[in-house]
Amino acid sequence: MIEVDRVGRSFTVGRRRARTTVHAVRDLSFTVEAGEFVGYLGPNGAGKSTTIKMLTGILAPTSGRIQVAGLDPTRRRTALARRIGVVFGQRTTLWWDLPLRDSFTLVRHLYKVDRVVFHRRLEELSDLLGLAEFMNTPVRQLSLGQRMRGDITAALLHDPAVLVLDEPTIGLDVVSKAAMREFLRLLNADRGTTVLLTTHDLGDIEKLCRRVMVIDHGSLTFDGTLDDLRATAPGEDSIEDVVARLYTGRSTPL
């Protein structure tokens, strides 16, 4: 479902004579099979966000090749948008001053979802995520947990094959976080949706992911199961300490 082959992404920063080339991603390769739920970890500045932007077509790779759902994200960005859903925990895709229901209606038109299919899917997601009580509330008046449920719903209304999540539980309280994790687990288990999750909350990883990839300084430093990950640091009690050992040259894990 996702294929990344020797991908690199560089940026030029500075002005004129003081210009410097920054290699955000270096020779990155991995595949994600249909139906996998994969955690993608790394410290700030490791290259996670750059990778996500390349997978979704926002950025073009400097080198290498990417395919998502059989499409080149850069060349087929519009077509890819119909095959994937994307949720950024710190940025909403909903319309701030509109009631939540109207935001969903606009999403239907953007993705050209059949009306009958749309209403059936919205009813299903509303039941699973408990949206009914604030469906007519303007997005700006929603709590963070309510808005996140709205963003997840908007990303799934067109029934994407791949869901990319960037910090989907950031700032949520314990109850909202548990509800979001359970929903994502069921989405993957029952519908077979392929999920790529980037997060600093390692509780999300332990509860949801069967496979973990760790990136640092733009390169993949680990790819395997949670048990394989723990085996890299014998004697460490917490997954946070295990991951910290993989972050080269850093004093803190996150």
Secondary structure, DSSP 8 states (H G I E B T S, - for coil): -EEEEEEEEEEEESSGGG-EEEEEEEEEEEEE-TT-EEEEE--TTSSHHHHHHHHTTSS--SEEEEEETTB-TTTTHHHHHTTEEEEETTB--S-TTSBHHHHHHHHHHHHT--HHHHHHHHHHHHHHHT-GGGTTSBGGGS-HHHHHHHHHHHHHTT--SEEEEESTTTT--HHHHHHHHHHHHHHHHHH--EEEEE-S-HHHHHHH-SEEEEEETTEEEEEEEHHHHHHTSTT--SHHHHHHHHSTT-SS--
